[in-house]
């Protein structure tokens, strides 16, 4: 058995209180042909408060759940989220590397509060 065989099927395994803070987002593109293709969703950078704000990247296919320009307008903008639905986390390792990384996907989440600080 390797870490690749272990899947995390509940967001609360990573964030026991079920909360997160989105600090950035980028377009997620289809790479099935080996090149960046059409936009298929968005990848959100999520800090986990209960884990000393350790960050994960969470990919959600489909339309943006947060206004895409929200983070461009203020470098300290953040969005509190909860109720992450359809979460799946898988460990992977890039060729030539010794450490594993966590790939996270979900079908959606609930926005609790958007904040911008100047």
Secondary structure by P-SEA (a helix, b strand, c coil): ccccccccccccccccccbbbbcbbbbbbbccccccccccbbbbbcccccccbbbbbbbbccccccccccccccccbbbbbccccbbbbbbbbcccccbbbbbbbccccccccccccc
